[in-house]
Amino acid sequence: MINFAEPTNRQTILVVDDNVSNIEVIYEMLAPHYEVLFATSGVEALELTVSTRPDLLLLDVLMPGLSGYEVCRHLKSNIITQHIPIIFITAIGQTDSEEKGLKLGAIDYIAKPFSPAVVKARIANHLELKRYRDLLADLAWIDGLTGVRNRRQFDDFLERELRTAVRADRPLSLIMLDIDYFKPYNDHYGHLQGDDCLKTVAQALSQTLCRSADMLFRYGGEEFACLLPETNAAGAMAVATRMLECIRTLNIEHPASDKKIVTVSLGVCTLIPQQHSKTEDLIAPADKALYQAKALGRNRIEFADDL
């Protein structure tokens, strides 16, 4: 049975309707339980959905300019927004109109005039199902050893953030980092302690991130990646510096290292993506910068533009 208890973190609903009075009615109904955003046109709805990524859309069908159907089609074709559930709310009640909306990818269809109690129950139902789906997705995308996001999720999020940066004409930064001399550490202490070292480093790196949009991933083995949306070169270098210092201050003993403690090397790249940009345009320079940091003695940061 689905539990309709009030969630700890308020979920966000975007209401899209060209009639402001309709928005006001829905806002009064939902605001006590959810964060409610609104848009009065299809174009505004597309921009807000990409920038805020709400948990659910309540979408009117008949609007000037882009119709609700066209908005739905755009959102479902976009990798960034395709999984956001959409409920059509409209005065149209014909069966063929409902069928069209559902075929486009909407999860429900509510005809005006509607019962507030019914609308709230349906919304609660769909949001709870989305919460479960998100939880299952997170479990599938979490690295079992370190608890941070895994390589599979890195590939997915990098593609999404690249497309978002293109639309917003904003910078996107990537930090690639690697634990120095990790194989000798494993050889000296054994793999169990090596796993403990990886977990400790991952937890410490996570704590250096100040924004919810910044994401840490285990890229593979002892290598990690940090994705920083809307972050310029100076901001990315500041994060990398915090990471470098944070791992140093852990003071984890490492006899095989010339520093006698566990350290990391980092490569940083910042890109303002264009329409033709690919994820490799960010990964390859960051990885090259990481390799350069290793070649220059480890326990340091190199920026891709400096190479």
C-alpha angles and dihedrals in degrees: 000000000000114000112225095191114141109272118241092232114046112240121225126241123190113209114202118192133131089217109083093197090059090052091051092053092050092044092055089049098049107027095085090061108026144029103259124203125178142204128187099201139039094245092051089048092055093049094047093046092054094044099042103024097210121205093239141005126219101200130190115217103211111059133140114259109005112027122220089256091055091047090051091049091052093048094048091051093052117087090213096056107020095103096051108110117239128203117191115219113188147139089241109102104169118126094233092054091051091048091051092053093049092048089054089059106269115145098212144008124213121188124214131273090049137179111249091215092054093046092050092048093050092047092049089049095051094043092051090050089049090051090055092047091050091049092051090047091051091051090052092049101045121099106242096217105043102024094229125115116290134232093265091059091044091059091048097046095044090056091048095047092046091056091046091051090051092054094045095039088229131141122259121200133197130194119198114192137177134193108247119242092354096156092058087048090055092045092052101042103022131246097284092060089040089058090050089052091052091050093048093049093047092051092048092049091050091055092057091065113095102183129063089225092062112092134198121204136183100236096187139308107343094343124105134187129208121200117204115189119203090008124135127210095271092050092048092050090050090055092046091051091052089051093049093050094042093058091045091054091053084074093203107179115246115170093185093059121087087229091050089226135077112273136170136223120216138199120196131197131177123194136178096209123222129203091271095046120123131200088250088064087070101032099049098053092043090050091048090051090051091051089050091051089053092047092051093056107286127249090082146092127245124189119217096230090056093062 
